[in-house]
Amino acid sequence: MDTGDLTSCVVTLPIQRKARALTAVSWLVEGKRSDRPKCVCPLLVQFGRQPNDMLCRKDRQRLKAFIYRLGGSRDPAATGRRANILVDSMMSGIMNRGWCAV
């Protein structure tokens, strides 16, 4: 299914066929437009909103692969594990760059 273009701002779906990644998830799963879909883990909502808005149009389209995976990801038991994975990944990136704590 073609999801149209992802944009850096909320735009009406499906007529203009443009939306933020999280708005597309909300529209596909919940049938309404929202950048805070109830079906998505709150941690992933926060983590996903920023890259969507920062990326250029071409790179933003790569987020389409995650739209279907985000729907239904709300699971309180998984939030802590996801937070640990995100922190570990960020710290690994910082340490690999040779940064050190002062």
C-alpha positions, 0 to 999 in steps of 0.5 A: 500500500502506498502511504504517500509522502511523509512531511515535516508538518501535519497535513490532511490525509488521504486527500493530499496523501501527505503526513508525518509518520506518526499521523500516518500510523494514527490514520491507518490504525485508529482511523483519525489524524493525530501525532500522538497515536494511542496505539504507539509506545509513548517512548517511540512517539517522542523518539520518532517525532524529532527525526521526522521533523529534522530529516530532509524530504528524501531521507524522511521517506525512509521512515515509511518502513516503520509505520506498520511496525509502530502501530500496536507497539504500546506495551508498558512492559516493553517501555523499560526495555526500549529505554535501555536499548535507546540509552545503550545505543546512544552511549555506545555512539558517544563512547565510540567517538572518544568522548569522556565524562568530565 
